[in-house]
């Protein structure tokens, strides 16, 4: 349920290429929150907006407030909610699939290199300002 793209067999026919879906995935009034704490913003605002399975992450607390034992139950209870746990399970499943893909990809690149072909994807590029970069 990735809202940024449609791909063959998932939103477009198997004969078509992937499609970027335009949308306002970060709103103009959210820049201060993003700059204040990019990790928290991405976890609780941006990712739930672009991945339906991560919608429950909107309920997660900002862990930077954990300074002492008092109140920890109130901070951590959202992690026990069934929908939040389901979102984490979706991430674990995605991670397992990504690990399989990396294995196939690396094996393919190795086989191609040994056969004298260039790397499958030696690099990539993006349009300026499409990606925030941390130094």
N, C-alpha and C positions, 0 to 999 in steps of 0.2 A: 504493500500500500504506500509506495513511495510516490509522493505527489509532485516531485520535480520532473519526472520523466515517465514516458510510456515507451515500451519496447516490444519487439515482435512477440506476439502471443500474450502480451500483458498490456492491453490498452490499444494496441494497433495490430493489424493482421500480421501473420507470420511472414508475409512477403514484403513488409515495409521495414524501414530503419527506425531507430529510436527517435523519439520526439521530445524536445525540451518543452516543458509546460510553464509558460510565463505566469507570474503571480507576484504579489507583494508579500514575500515571505519574511521580510523584516520591514516593519513600519517606521515611518519618519520619527514618530515620538518615542521610539525604543532605543535610539542611539545612546542616550545617557545610561540606560540600564546595561547595554552591551559594554560600553566603555568602563563602567563601574566594576563589572565582574563578568568578563566574557564567558568563562566556563559555566557559571550559573545561568547566564542568559541562554547559551546554547542548549544546556540540559533541560531547562524548564520552559523555554519559550520557542526557540527555533526548531529544535528536533521534534517536539510534539506537533508542531505545525506542518512539518514536511513528511513525517512518518506517522501514519495513523496508529500503528501499534505502540508508539511511544507517547500517545496522548496522556496517559496517566502520569507521566513525568512532570506535568504541570503541578502536581501535588507535592513534589519533593521539596524538602527544606533546604535552606542555604546552610551548608555545614560549616561555613566560616564563622558562625556564631558559637560553635562548640568551644567553650573555654573552661568549663568545669563540669563536675558531675551533676549539679543541680539542673533539672529540666531535660535531661537526656531522653527520658521516655517520650516526652512531647516532641522532641526533635526527630526521633527515629521511628515513631509509630507509622508514618506513611509507607515505610518500606515493608510493613506487614500487610498492607492492604492487598487483597487479591488482584485487583487490576494493575497495581504497580508491580507486583511479583510477576504477573503475566508479561508485562512490558520487558522486564529484565530477562525472562525466559526467551522472549523473541530476540533480544540482543545476543544471548548465548547461542541460539540456533543460527542466527546470521553469522556469528563468529565461526562456528563449526563449518558452515558452508564456505565461508571466505577462506578458511584454512585449506579446505579441499581444493578450491579453485587455485590458490597460490601454489599448491603442490603440482597440479597439472600444468600450470603456466610455467613454472620453473623447469619442469621436466621437458616441456615442449621447447622452451628457449635453449636448453642444453642440447637437445637433439638437433635442433636447427643449427646451432653454433658449430657442433661437431660435423655437420654436413656442409659447412661453409657458407651458411646464410647469415645475414645480419640479425640482430636481436629483433624480436617481435615488436617491442615498443621501447626503444632506447631512451625515450623522453617524451614529454608532452608540453603543451603551452596552453595558456588561458588568456583571455582578454584582460587588460589592466583593470584592477579594482574588482574583479570577479571573486577574488578570494582574499580574505584578510590574512596577513602573514604576521606571525609573531617572531621577533628577533631573538 
